[in-house]
Amino acid sequence: MKKAIKVFKFGGASLKDANAIMNVANILKTFRDQRLVIVVSAMGKTTNAFEEVVNAHHKGTGEASKLLDAIKKHHYQICEALFGSEDEVYASVNDAFVEVEWVLDEPPHENYDYMYDQIVSIGELVSSKIAQAYFSKIGLPTQWLDARDIILTDDIFREGWVQWEETQERCDRLAKPMTEKPGFVLTQGFIGSTTENFTTTLGREGSDYTAAIFSYCLDAESMTIWKDVPGVLTADPRLFNHVTKIDRLSYREAIEMTYYGAKVIHPKTIKPLQNKSIPLFVKSFVEPEAEGTFISSEVEDTYPPMVAVEQHQALLQIATRDFSFVAEHHMSYLFTLIADLRMQVNMMQNTAISFVVCVNDIDNKVDQFIEKVQDQFKVILDRDLELITVRHFQQDVLDNLRRGKIILLEERLRNTVQMVARDVPVMQRKPKIK
């Protein structure tokens, strides 16, 4: 009987250097006889580095090529450590970087998001070429698959929406035959393409979502995300002490927590898995033998308090200029604009004369929104805020989280509390004048 397909996703931290790639290879050796589709992210902080290239080219600083050279040097050093100085992988990697050089040879494109996707996507392509070549070299035969040949999106750059029917057809036609052959299939996270073959990206940190797309289209037995944490935790260990691992989690709870800002899984990941009851494992590439977290429908919804913190938030208080009610036609206009700008709304309240909304403050979307509405509305803007969400809250946990903060907006549902907050500057007594 043919074994079912499993999908693995390895993020940037697990591929950050040569030793990290060797560690991933050691994990994969234990699955040598499995039918695996492996989705990889760009190495380490490569996406951030490419974003600097994009910004430099867009602003015409003259630094774009220098920044690209630093990225190339880092990847060639990894190749040197894994392959030595002579290997055909260098030509393949160089071909990918040439695509960036072609973009930099031209004036900045008028559509920033289009230019962003053509450049930043190279991180995943280079990472996957190096990983595929190394796995094959050490006796783990691995086929390279271009995710752009499978995942079709609309033409909204930087946050492409998957065209599921066409993507399924492409997967059946191109990817499934590859899984019938011996060895692994390796592809890229984060990227797709339009019908005109322009590269798109699925949103920042979108490689988890890519793995879920492949899991869905291939009817995978399971999906595993390999992280640098032991599993899904009750809070971000970089922000809180005494966090604990959750051994079992329901799809519903995972969807809620990722939507509210839990960073361990991309928000769009869970739903495709839930639709086909594909279990998700979140495991540690540092301790691959550890149990991790198991996410499925067969889990009871009984949990300890869980905290998600979403930083880089903006709070907009919107009122009509004549102080009339914010009526239905006003709301329709505002939400249409929010949708057009692809702003992510995290919290909102409506009063008689104002509409208050908390959104992710990324790129310049908030500024564009205010510019478009300022003729009809007055907008009070607060920036540098954080959104704190507590699931299954307890009062002592809420009291603890409120310390040292000003709460600008709060909402309480049956088992969830959300607070838009700003840190309070610590007051110090002035020295006495003698």
N, C-alpha and C positions, 0 to 999 in steps of 0.2 A: 504493500500500500504506500502510495506517495505521501511524503511528509508535507504538512501544511507550511505555508509561508509565514515567517516572522519578520517583522520590521524593526530595525534598530536605528536609533538616532543618536549621534555623537555631536555635541556642541563644540564651540570654539575652545573652551577650557580643556577639553579632553584631547585636543589636537594642537596645542599651543606651541610645541617644539618637537624635536626628534624623539626625545625620551617619552613624551606623551603619546606620540603615534605608535611607538613600540609597545607601550602599555595597552593601547587599544588592540593592537595585533595579538597580544597575549590573551586578551579577553576573547577575541574572535577564534583563537585556536581551539577553545573549549566547545565551540559551536561548528567545528569544521564540517560535520556531516549534516548540518541543518540547511534548509532553504532560506537564506537570509537576503533581504533587501536592506542595504545600509544607506542611511541619509546622513550627510555630514554638513557642518557649517563651515564658515571661513575660520582660519586658524587664529586663536587667541583674540586679540583686539584689532584684527585686520579690517573689519567693517568700519570701526572708528577711524582707522588710518585712511581708508579710502574716502570716507566722508570729508576728511581734511583736504584730500586731493580735489574733490568736487567743489568745495567751497573756495579753494584757492583759484581754481580755473574760472569759476563763476565771477569772482571778484577781480580777476585779472592781476593778482599779486605777483605773478612770475615765479611762484614757489611750487606750482603743481608738479612739474617734472622732477624737482628735487625730492618732494614728498613721495612720489611714485618710486623713485630710485631706492629710497629707504625700504619701502615695502618689498621691492624686488630683491634687495640684498638679504633681507630677513628670510625670505622663502628659499633663495639659493643656498643660504647657510644650512637650512634644514635639509635640503637635497644633498648637500655635501656630506652631512652627518649620516644620512640614510643610505646613500648610493655611491659615495665617492665622487670623483671629479668627472667620470665618464659614464653617462647613462642617457638613454633616449628620452627620459623624463624631462631633461632640461629643455629640449626643443619644444615639447608639448606645453611646458609651463611658459616658456618665452612667447609662444604663439598667443597665449591668453593675455599676457601683458601688452603685446603689440596692439590688441584691440583698444586698450586704454590710451596708448600713445596716439592712435588714430583720432580718438575723440579730442585729445589735448592739442592736436595739430590744427584743429578747426576752432573758429570763434565759439565762445560759450553758447550753447543752444538756448533759444528763448524760453523753452519749457524746462525749468530747473529740474522738475521731478523726472522727466524723460532722461535728461543727462545723468542724473543721480543713478537711475537704474542701470544704464549702460556701463557705468564705471564700477559702482559698488558690487554688482553681481559677479565681477571677476574674482572676488575673494573666494566665493564658493567653488567656482570652476577650478581655480588653481589648487585649492585644498583637496578637492576630490581627485584631481589628476595625480597629485603626490601620494595620497593615501592608497589609491587603486594600484599604482605602480609598486609601492612598497609591499602591500599585502601579497600581490602576485609574485614578487621577488622572493619572499620567504616561504613560498609554498602554499599560499592561500589563494587559489585562482579566483580572480575577481574581474567581472566585466564592468566597464564604465558606461553609464547611461546619462545622457544629457536630459535633465529634468524639464528643460524648455521644450523638448519634443513631446512631452507627456502632458504637462499642466498648462492648459489654455486659460487665459484670463481675459477680462475686458481690457480696455486701453486706459485705465486709471493707473498711472504710474505711481510707484511707491506703496500702493495698497490695492493691488489687483484683486478683483473678485473672480473666484474660480468659476469657470463654465463647466459644470459637472458632467453634463451629457457628453460633450466633446472630449473632455478629459478621460472619461471612462472608455470611450471608443479608442482613443489613442493608447491607453494603458493595455487594453485587450489586444490591440494590434502589434504594439511594439515592446512593451515591458514584459507581459506574460510569457511570450516565447523565450525571453532571456532567462526567466526563472526556471524554465524546464531544463536548462543546460547545467552541467556540474559547476560547482563553485558559487560564489556570492555575486550579487549585483549591487553596485555602488553608484549613488547619484547625489545630487546637491539639494540642500534645503533652501528655502527662502525665495527661489526664483521660478519664473514661468515665462510665458511669451504670449503675445497677441496673435491674432490671425495674420497680421502682416509680418510676423517673426521678429518683432521688437521685444527685447527683454523687459520683463516686468519683475517687480518684487512684491511679496505678499504681506509686507508690513514688518517693522523691526522685530527681531527675534522670531521670525516666521518659520524657522526650520522644523519646529515641533509640528506645526500645521502641515507642512509638506509630508512629514512622516505619516500623519493621520490621513492625508489624501491618498497616499499609496496604500496604506492599510485598508482603507475603505474600498478602493478600486480593485485591489488584489484579493479581497476577502481573507485578510490575514488572520491567522490563529491568535496572534497577540502583537502588541507594540511595546517596545521598551525604550524609554528615554534614559540615557546614561548621564548622570550629573556629578558635580563635585560635592554634593550633600548626600546623606544616607537615604533620603526619600523626601516625601512631602512633610514639612515641619509645621508646627503650630504658629510660627512667625519666622521672619527673616533673621537668621542668626547674626547677620551683620548689624542689625538694629536692636536686637533684644537678647538678653541672657535667659538661660533656663528654658530654652525651647525644647520641645519633644517631637519625636517622629510619630506620624500617624501610620499605623500598619495597614489599615483598610479604609477605603474612602469610596463613597458612591459617586456615580457620574454627576448627579445633581449637585452634590456638595463641591466637587471639583470644578464644575462650571461656575458656580457662585463665587468660589474663592479666586479663580483665575480672572473672572470678570471684574472683581473688585480690586485686583492688583497683585495677587500672589504671583511671584516671579518664576516659580519653579516650572510652570507649564504655560505655553502661549494660550491666550483666551479662546482661540478658535479651534483648539486641538480636540476637545472632548466630544463635541457634537457628532462629527462623522463616525467616531468610534461607538458612541452610544446608539446611533441609528442601526448599526449592525451587531451590537453587543460584543464588540471586540475589546477584551480586557487590556488595560494599560498598566505597565509596571514602570515605576520610577526607581532607578537603582544607582548605586555609586560606582563610578569607574575607579575610585580609590580602593574600595572594598567590594569587588564584584561578587564575592560569595555571599555577602550580606543580603537579607531578605528584601529590603527596600519597602516601597509602598505599592499596594495592589488596588487598582481602581476598576470597579465594575458595577453592574446593577445589583449584584447579589450581596449588598452590604447594608447593614442597618444604619439609620441616620442618628447615631448617638455619638457625640463628639465633645471634646473639651473646648474651651474658648480658643478661637483661632483669629489671628490678627493679620491683616494685609495693609500695607502702607504704600500708597501711590504718591510719589513726589512730583514736582513740576506741575502743580495745579494752578489754574486761574479761576477766580470767582467773578462773574459778571452780574451786576444788578442793573436790569434794563427797565426803563420807564418811558412812557410816551412824553413828548415834549410839552403837551398841553395838560399833563397830569390826568388824562382820562383813563378809563379802565384799559388794561391790557386784554383786549377782546380776542375772539377766536380768529379773526382775520389777521390780527397782529401776530398771534402764535403761529399761524400757518406760514406767514412770511418768514419769521425767524427760524422755524424748523426747516424750511426749504433751504435757506441759506446755510444752516448748520450742516445739512446733508450734502449740499454742493461742495462745501469746504472739507468734507470728511472729518469733521470735528467729533471727538469722542466725548459724549456727555456722560458724566459719572453720577451726577446728582442734580436735582432741580426742585424749586418750589415756586408756586404762583400765588401772589397776593392780589388785592384789588387793583393796585396801581403799579405793580412791578412784577417782573419775572426774574428769578435768580437762578443761575445755572453754573455748575462747576464742570470744567472741561480740562482735558490734558492740554498743557501749554507747551506745545512743540512747534518747531519751525516758526512761521509767522502767521499761523492761521487765526489766532485771536486778534492780532492787529488788522488782518484783512477783514475779519468779521466786523470789528468796530468801525472801520473805515466805510464799510458798505451800509451800516445802519445809522450812522451818526446824524444824518439829515432828518430822520424820523424819530429817533430815540436818543435819550440821554443814557450813557453807560458809565457806571462806576466800576472800576477794575481793581481787583486785588490780585497780586501775583506772588510767586515764591511761597505757595501754600502746599500743604499735604492733605491727602484724603486718607483718613484712618477708618477702616472697616473692621468691625468685630462681629464674628459669627458666634452664635451660642454664648452670648455675653453673660458675664457675671458683674455685679455692681463694683466689686473691689477692683476688677480688671479695668473697668471704665474709669474709675477714680484715679487709678494709677496712670492711665494714658493721658488724662486731662492735665496732669501736673505740669506746670511750666508752659502751658499753651493757652492761647486765646481761641475759643471756638466761635467761628464766624457763621457756621450753618450746621445744623444737626437734624438727623432724621432717624426715627426708631420704628422698626417693623417688628414682626412677631419674635424673631430670633436674631435680628441683625440691627446693629447701630452703626451709622455712618456719621463722621464728623469732619468738616473742613476746618483745618486748624493752622495757626501760625505760632511759632515759638515766641515766648515772651522774653525780651532781653532781661538778663539778670541785673537787678538794681543793686548798686553798692553805695554805702554811706560815703559822703564826702569827708575828706580829712578835716579835722578841726583847725581853724586858723588861730594861732597863738599870738 
